Amino acid sequence: MKKILIAISLFLSFNLAKAQDLVKKIPANAFTVATIKGDNVFKLMFVKDFNESFVGKKLLTETSKSLDKNFSSIEDFGINLEKNMYYFNQLSDSITYNCFLIPIKDARKFEDLIENKEKKFTQQGDIRTMVLPDSTSIIKWNNNMLYFVTGSIKGSFFADSVKSARYGIKDIRFQNDDAIAVDSTAVVVDSVATVAYPEEIDQPTKVKPYKKGKTIAKKKKTTKKSTKGKTLKKSTTIKKKKPVTDGFIDEQTAPDMADDVVRDSAMAYVSGDVADAANYNPAGDEKHYQEYQKELIEQNAKKKRLAFTWMTVQSDQIFNGTYESIENNKSYTASLDNKAIAELWVSSLQDVYNSIAPEFGTYGKAGLMKGYGSLNAKLFMDNKSFRISTGLELAQEQADAYKKIMNRKLNKKFLNYVNSEKALGFMSYSIDTKAYLEEFPKLMKQTYGSFLGAKMDEEIDLGADLLSLLLDEEAVSKVVKGDALFVINGLNTKDVTYTTYEYDDDYKQKEVTKTKKETLPDFLFMFSSEDTRLINKVIKYGINKNFVSVNNNIYKIEEKKSPIDIYFMIKDGIVFFGNSLTEMQGISNNQYSSNKLSKLHKDLLSKNNFSFLFNAKNLVGKVPDSEIGGEETAKKFNSTLEKMGNVYMKSNPIKGRLISADISAEIPNGHENALKYLFSLIENAAK
């Protein structure tokens, strides 16, 4: 019985802790969600240690100075450091919300942090609200959580004449011969309203189309009078229409706001625009220009009011509304890892493309990223390393294609030419060339077919078939199998000759050959080839044209302008390129020092389709002081390198429809964990 009671209590405590997590406040249609897991962070570094660190002292000092208060610990901010903190983003056709959810431990401390003579907050029940001076952001909090939201209306939303008319917005332009003009695509609104009230937002005035080549409010034939504070009688009352949704809120529920606050903030908001316009004083009627300025202020005030109203409703719903939470999104929940200290999730790469490429117009919605689903990234820190793990969801068809393409391992013979003791780094990849060429037309059709439209489907299919016909995938895959390895074995300082020009007293040009020292990488590149007949033909052509010379089966590219000598050779089904003749001779004579590959590097190369390594310690002292800012800078640079471990990146096998990769950085001995090591690096860099 006692065991049952313990089990029940643990179950209830777990669900209570989950219920208290602020993730339930994030709407299911959130576009991006980022999380900082306070509990996991402060397991690595106690609050006391953070306060005494370089970063902590800097934060507390600057905060105390800016707020004219004395903070001795980050706990003085009133935030619950043991709970998760969230950022999320919501996109819609009309407005973008950037939102923060922060757990509160001591509301009084937080209020002491933000309150001063200029910043006041209102309180209704246990919910406090503060509007930032420019009215572009709202802060709401209670004894358990803080919510910060800032919103920005999308310009493209009001470029649509029907939508802009619905909200009483005009797209105005100044022209020399007229007081106020609009785009040829805009719609003229009969009434010039003041800042729109919430109850007026969904009542568009009667509109009429604006014809190209004509302007509005000409000097002699104007139908408009000063409309400040009132609406023209010409406006006709029409039946309310369903508001344009912003993807989350219902504007009809928008609360009434104080007019003076919104008008004042709107005036401040557009002051920059007016100031810019004032710098331009065209020849023409000054009265017209003043009308333009007045109209500009009024139209921007309406947009300002609308954004503020939507933000207010959205913030109220976050606190009080009932809606589907992001917890019910399977893609989001599948991306979580309770060991991570920070996480990022993006709902769709297609949505990312749409949001960052609005200038593409319809192409922004053409499905360029079709087939690529959600993206996630997680940060891990422990007593051995930092690690960032990334994952991308694929459509099933794409996942099947990539599984075929990535069905190859690196040529094991490559491992004989990697020396872990001296290598500064390497990069490798391995794909199945035949599979790639077979899948390439389908992937290209999926990506770029959307640009051309459904009418071009037959042409796209024909092009894909033609490409397959022209390419013999099997033959190409024998020439270039699809695996390669690039190794940097060190840095060498060499005297490099170069040609420049000097001029005598009569300004006659004279060619001069000079010498300078350059630090260049010592590299080795190799790829596999089963059929070298084509490569041999290219080499023969190069020799005949004096582009290539040969000595003991080692070829040299004859290029005078190149700062380094490039050598290449073919041996054991591998094509080698490098800039060290001694190294190439060692490979040719089977005298290259092998069996000096560490287990870590061997696993990294042999078990992954892609890998990258940077060995910081092997770079210490290799870069001349003169190339990194002098002796003092070089000393700090080398000191940092000495304290760094290996930095590497690798791909992971595709699991289901998820393709992923990891980036890791080892921490050297003598450091307790990755977080404290990171803080020490920051401190060293700041000295």
ZIDA-V775918 format. One record per pair of residues at least 24 apart in sequence whose ideal C-beta (glycine too) atoms are under 8 Angstrom apart, sorted by the first residue. I is the first residue (numbers start at 1). GAP is how many residues later the second one is. D is the distance in whole Angstrom. If there is no record, write none. Layout:
i | gap | d
I | GAP | D
I | GAP | D
//
This chain:
i | gap | d
20 | 63 | 8
20 | 124 | 8
21 | 62 | 7
21 | 63 | 6
22 | 61 | 7
22 | 62 | 7
22 | 63 | 8
22 | 64 | 6
22 | 79 | 4
22 | 80 | 8
22 | 81 | 6
22 | 123 | 6
23 | 61 | 7
23 | 63 | 7
23 | 302 | 7
23 | 303 | 6
23 | 304 | 6
24 | 301 | 5
24 | 303 | 6
25 | 76 | 6
25 | 120 | 7
25 | 122 | 8
25 | 293 | 6
25 | 300 | 7
26 | 60 | 6
26 | 62 | 5
26 | 75 | 7
26 | 299 | 6
26 | 300 | 4
27 | 61 | 8
27 | 63 | 7
27 | 221 | 6
27 | 291 | 8
27 | 296 | 6
27 | 297 | 7
27 | 298 | 7
27 | 299 | 7
28 | 295 | 7
28 | 296 | 4
28 | 297 | 6
28 | 298 | 5
28 | 300 | 6
28 | 301 | 6
29 | 61 | 7
29 | 218 | 6
29 | 219 | 7
30 | 58 | 4
30 | 59 | 7
30 | 60 | 6
30 | 296 | 5
30 | 317 | 7
31 | 57 | 8
31 | 58 | 5
31 | 59 | 6
31 | 60 | 5
31 | 315 | 7
31 | 316 | 5
31 | 317 | 8
31 | 320 | 6
31 | 324 | 8
32 | 55 | 8
32 | 56 | 6
32 | 57 | 4
32 | 312 | 7
32 | 313 | 7
32 | 314 | 5
32 | 315 | 7
33 | 53 | 7
33 | 54 | 7
33 | 55 | 5
33 | 56 | 8
33 | 293 | 6
33 | 299 | 7
33 | 310 | 8
33 | 311 | 7
33 | 312 | 5
34 | 52 | 7
34 | 53 | 4
34 | 54 | 7
34 | 308 | 7
34 | 309 | 7
34 | 310 | 5
34 | 311 | 8
35 | 49 | 6
35 | 50 | 7
35 | 51 | 6
35 | 52 | 8
35 | 307 | 6
35 | 308 | 5
35 | 309 | 8
36 | 48 | 7
36 | 49 | 5
36 | 305 | 7
36 | 306 | 5
37 | 47 | 5
37 | 303 | 7
37 | 304 | 5
37 | 305 | 7
37 | 306 | 8
38 | 42 | 7
38 | 43 | 5
38 | 44 | 5
38 | 45 | 6
38 | 46 | 6
38 | 47 | 6
38 | 65 | 8
39 | 43 | 5
39 | 44 | 7
39 | 45 | 8
40 | 299 | 7
40 | 300 | 7
40 | 301 | 4
41 | 40 | 8
41 | 300 | 5
41 | 634 | 7
42 | 39 | 6
42 | 40 | 7
44 | 297 | 7
44 | 337 | 6
44 | 629 | 5
44 | 630 | 7
44 | 631 | 4
44 | 632 | 7
45 | 628 | 8
45 | 630 | 5
45 | 631 | 6
45 | 634 | 7
47 | 26 | 7
47 | 27 | 6
47 | 28 | 6
47 | 34 | 6
48 | 25 | 8
49 | 627 | 7
50 | 24 | 6
53 | 626 | 5
53 | 630 | 7
54 | 625 | 7
54 | 628 | 6
54 | 629 | 4
54 | 632 | 7
55 | 624 | 6
55 | 627 | 6
55 | 628 | 8
67 | 46 | 7
67 | 49 | 7
69 | 43 | 7
69 | 44 | 8
75 | 30 | 8
76 | 33 | 6
76 | 37 | 8
77 | 32 | 7
77 | 33 | 7
77 | 36 | 6
78 | 26 | 6
78 | 27 | 6
78 | 28 | 4
78 | 29 | 6
78 | 30 | 7
78 | 31 | 3
78 | 32 | 3
78 | 33 | 8
78 | 34 | 8
78 | 35 | 6
79 | 24 | 7
79 | 25 | 7
79 | 26 | 6
79 | 31 | 7
79 | 67 | 8
80 | 24 | 6
80 | 25 | 4
81 | 24 | 8
88 | 238 | 8
90 | 157 | 7
90 | 158 | 6
90 | 224 | 8
91 | 156 | 7
91 | 260 | 7
91 | 264 | 6
92 | 153 | 7
92 | 154 | 4
92 | 155 | 3
92 | 156 | 7
93 | 61 | 7
93 | 63 | 8
93 | 64 | 6
93 | 151 | 7
93 | 153 | 7
93 | 154 | 7
94 | 59 | 6
94 | 60 | 6
94 | 63 | 4
94 | 69 | 8
94 | 150 | 6
94 | 151 | 8
94 | 152 | 5
94 | 153 | 8
94 | 216 | 8
95 | 56 | 5
95 | 57 | 7
95 | 58 | 5
95 | 59 | 7
95 | 62 | 8
95 | 151 | 5
95 | 212 | 6
95 | 215 | 6
96 | 55 | 7
96 | 56 | 5
96 | 58 | 7
96 | 259 | 8
97 | 52 | 6
97 | 53 | 7
97 | 54 | 5
97 | 151 | 8
97 | 214 | 7
97 | 217 | 6
98 | 51 | 7
98 | 52 | 5
98 | 53 | 8
99 | 48 | 7
99 | 49 | 7
99 | 50 | 5
99 | 219 | 7
100 | 46 | 8
100 | 47 | 7
100 | 48 | 4
100 | 49 | 8
101 | 44 | 6
101 | 45 | 7
101 | 46 | 6
101 | 217 | 8
102 | 43 | 7
102 | 44 | 4
102 | 45 | 8
102 | 46 | 8
103 | 41 | 7
103 | 42 | 6
103 | 43 | 8
104 | 37 | 6
104 | 38 | 7
104 | 39 | 6
104 | 40 | 6
104 | 41 | 6
104 | 42 | 5
107 | 34 | 7
107 | 35 | 7
107 | 36 | 5
110 | 31 | 7
110 | 36 | 7
114 | 25 | 7
127 | 192 | 6
129 | 186 | 8
131 | 130 | 7
133 | 132 | 7
133 | 135 | 8
134 | 131 | 6
134 | 134 | 6
134 | 135 | 6
135 | 126 | 7
135 | 127 | 6
135 | 130 | 3
135 | 131 | 7
135 | 134 | 7
135 | 169 | 7
135 | 173 | 5
136 | 129 | 8
136 | 133 | 7
136 | 171 | 7
136 | 172 | 8
137 | 174 | 8
138 | 173 | 5
138 | 174 | 7
138 | 177 | 5
140 | 175 | 5
140 | 178 | 8
140 | 179 | 6
142 | 177 | 8
147 | 168 | 6
147 | 171 | 5
147 | 172 | 7
149 | 162 | 6
149 | 165 | 6
149 | 166 | 5
149 | 169 | 8
150 | 161 | 8
151 | 156 | 5
151 | 157 | 8
151 | 159 | 6
151 | 160 | 4
151 | 163 | 7
152 | 155 | 7
153 | 150 | 5
153 | 153 | 7
153 | 154 | 5
154 | 204 | 8
156 | 202 | 6
157 | 87 | 8
158 | 145 | 7
159 | 26 | 7
161 | 24 | 6
161 | 25 | 5
161 | 26 | 4
161 | 46 | 8
162 | 25 | 7
163 | 81 | 6
165 | 24 | 6
165 | 39 | 5
165 | 40 | 7
165 | 42 | 4
166 | 36 | 8
166 | 38 | 4
166 | 75 | 7
166 | 77 | 8
166 | 78 | 6
167 | 29 | 6
167 | 34 | 6
167 | 37 | 7
167 | 135 | 7
167 | 139 | 6
168 | 25 | 5
168 | 28 | 6
168 | 32 | 7
168 | 36 | 7
168 | 37 | 6
168 | 134 | 6
169 | 130 | 6
169 | 133 | 6
169 | 134 | 6
169 | 137 | 8
170 | 125 | 8
170 | 129 | 6
172 | 120 | 7
172 | 123 | 5
172 | 124 | 6
172 | 127 | 6
174 | 103 | 7
174 | 108 | 8
174 | 115 | 7
174 | 118 | 5
175 | 40 | 6
176 | 106 | 5
176 | 107 | 7
176 | 108 | 5
177 | 38 | 8
177 | 107 | 7
178 | 37 | 4
178 | 38 | 7
178 | 39 | 7
178 | 40 | 6
178 | 41 | 8
178 | 110 | 7
179 | 38 | 5
179 | 39 | 7
179 | 40 | 7
179 | 43 | 8
179 | 106 | 7
179 | 108 | 7
179 | 109 | 4
179 | 110 | 8
179 | 112 | 4
179 | 113 | 6
180 | 35 | 8
180 | 36 | 6
180 | 37 | 5
180 | 108 | 8
180 | 111 | 6
180 | 112 | 6
180 | 115 | 5
181 | 34 | 4
181 | 35 | 6
182 | 28 | 6
182 | 33 | 8
182 | 34 | 6
184 | 26 | 7
184 | 27 | 8
184 | 28 | 4
184 | 29 | 7
186 | 24 | 6
188 | 28 | 6
190 | 42 | 7
190 | 44 | 5
190 | 45 | 6
190 | 46 | 8
191 | 36 | 8
191 | 40 | 5
191 | 41 | 5
191 | 43 | 7
191 | 44 | 4
192 | 32 | 6
192 | 35 | 4
192 | 40 | 7
192 | 103 | 7
192 | 106 | 7
193 | 34 | 8
193 | 38 | 5
193 | 109 | 7
194 | 33 | 7
194 | 34 | 7
194 | 35 | 6
194 | 36 | 7
194 | 37 | 8
194 | 104 | 7
194 | 107 | 8
195 | 64 | 7
195 | 67 | 6
195 | 68 | 6
195 | 71 | 6
195 | 103 | 8
195 | 106 | 5
195 | 107 | 6
195 | 109 | 8
195 | 110 | 4
196 | 106 | 5
196 | 109 | 6
196 | 110 | 6
197 | 59 | 7
197 | 62 | 8
197 | 108 | 8
198 | 53 | 7
198 | 56 | 4
198 | 57 | 7
198 | 58 | 6
198 | 59 | 7
198 | 111 | 5
199 | 57 | 8
201 | 42 | 7
201 | 50 | 5
201 | 53 | 7
201 | 105 | 7
201 | 108 | 7
202 | 38 | 5
202 | 39 | 7
202 | 40 | 8
202 | 41 | 5
202 | 49 | 6
202 | 50 | 6
203 | 34 | 8
203 | 35 | 7
203 | 37 | 6
204 | 34 | 7
204 | 37 | 7
205 | 30 | 5
205 | 31 | 7
205 | 33 | 8
206 | 29 | 7
206 | 30 | 5
206 | 32 | 7
217 | 74 | 7
219 | 66 | 6
219 | 68 | 8
219 | 69 | 6
228 | 66 | 8
228 | 70 | 8
246 | 64 | 6
248 | 66 | 6
248 | 69 | 7
249 | 61 | 6
249 | 64 | 4
249 | 65 | 5
249 | 68 | 6
250 | 63 | 7
251 | 58 | 7
251 | 59 | 7
251 | 62 | 7
253 | 60 | 6
254 | 55 | 4
254 | 56 | 7
254 | 58 | 7
254 | 59 | 5
255 | 54 | 8
255 | 57 | 6
255 | 58 | 7
255 | 61 | 7
257 | 48 | 8
257 | 51 | 7
257 | 52 | 7
257 | 55 | 7
262 | 39 | 8
262 | 42 | 7
262 | 43 | 5
262 | 46 | 6
263 | 38 | 6
265 | 39 | 7
265 | 43 | 7
266 | 31 | 8
266 | 34 | 7
266 | 35 | 4
266 | 38 | 4
266 | 39 | 6
267 | 30 | 7
267 | 34 | 7
269 | 31 | 6
269 | 32 | 8
269 | 35 | 5
270 | 26 | 7
270 | 27 | 5
270 | 30 | 4
270 | 31 | 7
270 | 34 | 7
273 | 27 | 6
331 | 42 | 7
331 | 43 | 5
331 | 62 | 7
332 | 42 | 8
335 | 39 | 7
335 | 41 | 4
335 | 43 | 8
335 | 56 | 7
337 | 41 | 5
337 | 43 | 8
337 | 52 | 8
339 | 41 | 6
340 | 38 | 4
340 | 39 | 6
340 | 40 | 6
341 | 38 | 6
341 | 39 | 7
341 | 40 | 6
341 | 334 | 8
342 | 36 | 7
342 | 37 | 4
343 | 33 | 7
343 | 34 | 7
343 | 35 | 5
343 | 36 | 7
344 | 32 | 7
344 | 33 | 5
344 | 34 | 8
345 | 29 | 6
345 | 30 | 7
345 | 31 | 5
346 | 28 | 6
346 | 29 | 4
346 | 30 | 7
347 | 27 | 6
348 | 24 | 8
348 | 25 | 6
348 | 26 | 6
349 | 24 | 7
349 | 25 | 8
349 | 26 | 6
349 | 43 | 7
363 | 88 | 6
366 | 84 | 4
366 | 85 | 5
367 | 83 | 4
368 | 79 | 6
368 | 80 | 8
368 | 82 | 6
368 | 83 | 7
370 | 25 | 8
370 | 76 | 6
370 | 77 | 7
370 | 80 | 6
371 | 24 | 4
371 | 26 | 7
371 | 27 | 5
371 | 75 | 6
372 | 26 | 7
373 | 284 | 8
381 | 292 | 6
381 | 293 | 4
381 | 294 | 5
381 | 297 | 8
382 | 291 | 6
382 | 292 | 6
383 | 284 | 8
383 | 289 | 7
383 | 290 | 5
383 | 291 | 7
384 | 282 | 7
384 | 283 | 7
384 | 290 | 8
385 | 260 | 7
385 | 279 | 5
385 | 280 | 6
385 | 281 | 5
385 | 282 | 6
385 | 289 | 6
386 | 278 | 7
386 | 279 | 5
386 | 281 | 7
386 | 288 | 5
386 | 292 | 7
387 | 275 | 6
387 | 276 | 7
387 | 277 | 5
387 | 278 | 8
388 | 274 | 7
388 | 275 | 5
388 | 276 | 8
389 | 271 | 7
389 | 272 | 8
389 | 273 | 5
390 | 270 | 6
390 | 271 | 5
390 | 272 | 8
390 | 273 | 8
391 | 267 | 5
391 | 268 | 7
391 | 269 | 4
392 | 266 | 7
392 | 267 | 5
392 | 268 | 7
393 | 264 | 6
393 | 265 | 6
394 | 263 | 5
394 | 264 | 7
394 | 265 | 6
395 | 262 | 7
396 | 261 | 6
397 | 45 | 8
397 | 49 | 8
398 | 45 | 7
398 | 48 | 7
399 | 255 | 6
399 | 257 | 7
399 | 258 | 4
399 | 260 | 7
401 | 38 | 4
401 | 41 | 7
401 | 42 | 6
402 | 252 | 6
402 | 257 | 6
403 | 251 | 5
404 | 28 | 7
404 | 31 | 4
404 | 34 | 8
404 | 35 | 6
405 | 26 | 5
405 | 27 | 6
405 | 30 | 5
405 | 31 | 5
405 | 34 | 6
406 | 24 | 8
406 | 25 | 6
406 | 26 | 7
406 | 203 | 5
406 | 245 | 8
406 | 247 | 8
406 | 248 | 7
407 | 25 | 5
407 | 28 | 7
408 | 24 | 5
408 | 73 | 8
408 | 74 | 6
408 | 75 | 6
408 | 201 | 7
409 | 74 | 8
409 | 197 | 7
409 | 198 | 8
409 | 200 | 8
410 | 73 | 5
410 | 75 | 7
410 | 195 | 6
410 | 196 | 6
411 | 70 | 8
411 | 72 | 5
411 | 117 | 5
411 | 162 | 8
411 | 163 | 7
412 | 194 | 7
413 | 159 | 6
413 | 160 | 8
413 | 161 | 6
414 | 69 | 8
414 | 71 | 5
414 | 112 | 6
414 | 160 | 7
414 | 191 | 7
415 | 182 | 6
415 | 187 | 6
415 | 190 | 6
415 | 191 | 7
416 | 176 | 7
416 | 178 | 4
416 | 179 | 8
417 | 68 | 8
417 | 70 | 7
417 | 107 | 6
417 | 109 | 7
417 | 170 | 7
417 | 175 | 6
417 | 177 | 7
418 | 67 | 8
418 | 69 | 6
418 | 178 | 8
418 | 179 | 5
418 | 183 | 7
418 | 187 | 7
419 | 70 | 7
419 | 174 | 6
419 | 177 | 5
419 | 178 | 7
420 | 176 | 6
420 | 177 | 5
420 | 178 | 4
420 | 181 | 5
420 | 195 | 8
421 | 175 | 5
422 | 67 | 6
422 | 68 | 6
422 | 196 | 6
423 | 64 | 6
423 | 65 | 7
423 | 66 | 6
423 | 178 | 8
423 | 190 | 8
423 | 192 | 6
423 | 195 | 7
424 | 64 | 5
424 | 65 | 7
424 | 66 | 6
424 | 67 | 7
424 | 97 | 8
424 | 190 | 7
424 | 191 | 6
424 | 194 | 5
424 | 195 | 5
424 | 198 | 8
425 | 62 | 8
425 | 63 | 5
425 | 187 | 7
425 | 188 | 5
425 | 189 | 4
425 | 190 | 6
426 | 59 | 6
426 | 60 | 6
426 | 61 | 4
426 | 62 | 7
426 | 175 | 8
426 | 179 | 8
426 | 185 | 8
426 | 186 | 7
426 | 187 | 5
427 | 58 | 8
427 | 59 | 5
427 | 184 | 7
427 | 185 | 5
427 | 186 | 8
428 | 55 | 7
428 | 56 | 7
428 | 57 | 4
428 | 58 | 7
428 | 177 | 5
428 | 180 | 8
428 | 182 | 7
428 | 183 | 5
428 | 184 | 8
429 | 54 | 7
429 | 55 | 6
429 | 180 | 6
429 | 181 | 5
429 | 182 | 8
430 | 52 | 6
430 | 53 | 4
430 | 54 | 8
430 | 179 | 5
430 | 180 | 8
431 | 51 | 4
431 | 52 | 8
431 | 178 | 7
432 | 45 | 7
432 | 50 | 6
433 | 40 | 8
433 | 43 | 6
433 | 44 | 4
433 | 47 | 6
433 | 48 | 6
433 | 49 | 4
434 | 39 | 5
434 | 40 | 6
434 | 42 | 7
434 | 43 | 4
436 | 46 | 7
437 | 31 | 8
437 | 34 | 6
437 | 36 | 4
437 | 39 | 6
437 | 40 | 7
438 | 30 | 7
438 | 35 | 6
440 | 27 | 8
441 | 24 | 8
441 | 26 | 5
441 | 27 | 6
475 | 56 | 7
478 | 51 | 7
478 | 52 | 4
478 | 53 | 4
479 | 50 | 6
479 | 51 | 8
479 | 52 | 5
479 | 53 | 8
479 | 55 | 6
479 | 56 | 7
480 | 47 | 7
480 | 48 | 8
480 | 49 | 6
481 | 46 | 7
481 | 47 | 4
481 | 48 | 7
481 | 49 | 6
482 | 46 | 8
483 | 44 | 7
483 | 45 | 5
484 | 41 | 7
484 | 42 | 7
484 | 43 | 4
484 | 44 | 8
485 | 40 | 7
485 | 41 | 5
485 | 42 | 8
485 | 120 | 7
486 | 37 | 7
486 | 38 | 8
486 | 39 | 5
487 | 36 | 7
487 | 37 | 5
487 | 38 | 8
488 | 33 | 5
488 | 34 | 7
488 | 35 | 5
489 | 33 | 5
489 | 34 | 7
489 | 35 | 6
489 | 91 | 8
489 | 94 | 7
490 | 31 | 8
490 | 32 | 5
490 | 128 | 8
490 | 132 | 7
491 | 28 | 5
491 | 29 | 7
491 | 30 | 6
491 | 31 | 7
491 | 128 | 8
491 | 131 | 4
491 | 132 | 7
492 | 27 | 7
492 | 28 | 6
492 | 29 | 8
492 | 30 | 5
493 | 24 | 6
493 | 25 | 7
493 | 26 | 5
493 | 27 | 8
493 | 131 | 6
494 | 24 | 6
494 | 26 | 6
494 | 70 | 8
496 | 67 | 5
498 | 65 | 8
517 | 107 | 8
518 | 45 | 6
519 | 103 | 8
519 | 104 | 6
519 | 105 | 6
519 | 108 | 6
520 | 43 | 7
520 | 44 | 5
520 | 59 | 7
521 | 58 | 8
522 | 57 | 7
522 | 58 | 5
522 | 61 | 8
523 | 55 | 6
523 | 56 | 6
524 | 52 | 7
524 | 53 | 7
524 | 54 | 4
524 | 56 | 8
524 | 59 | 6
525 | 51 | 7
525 | 52 | 4
525 | 53 | 7
526 | 48 | 5
526 | 49 | 7
526 | 50 | 5
526 | 51 | 7
527 | 47 | 7
527 | 48 | 6
528 | 45 | 6
528 | 46 | 6
528 | 47 | 8
529 | 41 | 8
529 | 44 | 6
529 | 45 | 7
529 | 46 | 5
530 | 43 | 6
532 | 38 | 6
532 | 43 | 7
535 | 35 | 7
535 | 40 | 7
536 | 34 | 8
552 | 33 | 8
552 | 36 | 7
553 | 35 | 6
554 | 27 | 7
554 | 30 | 5
554 | 31 | 7
554 | 34 | 6
600 | 46 | 7
604 | 44 | 6
604 | 46 | 6
608 | 42 | 4
608 | 43 | 5
608 | 44 | 7
609 | 42 | 5
610 | 39 | 8
610 | 40 | 7
610 | 41 | 4
610 | 51 | 7
611 | 37 | 7
611 | 38 | 7
611 | 39 | 5
611 | 40 | 7
612 | 36 | 6
612 | 37 | 4
612 | 38 | 8
613 | 33 | 6
613 | 34 | 7
613 | 35 | 4
614 | 32 | 7
614 | 33 | 4
614 | 34 | 7
615 | 31 | 6
616 | 25 | 5
616 | 26 | 8
616 | 28 | 4
616 | 29 | 7
616 | 30 | 7
616 | 31 | 7
617 | 24 | 7
617 | 25 | 6
617 | 27 | 7
617 | 28 | 8
636 | 48 | 7
636 | 49 | 8
636 | 51 | 8
639 | 45 | 7
640 | 41 | 7
640 | 44 | 6
640 | 45 | 7
643 | 25 | 6
643 | 37 | 8
643 | 38 | 7
643 | 41 | 8
644 | 24 | 7
//
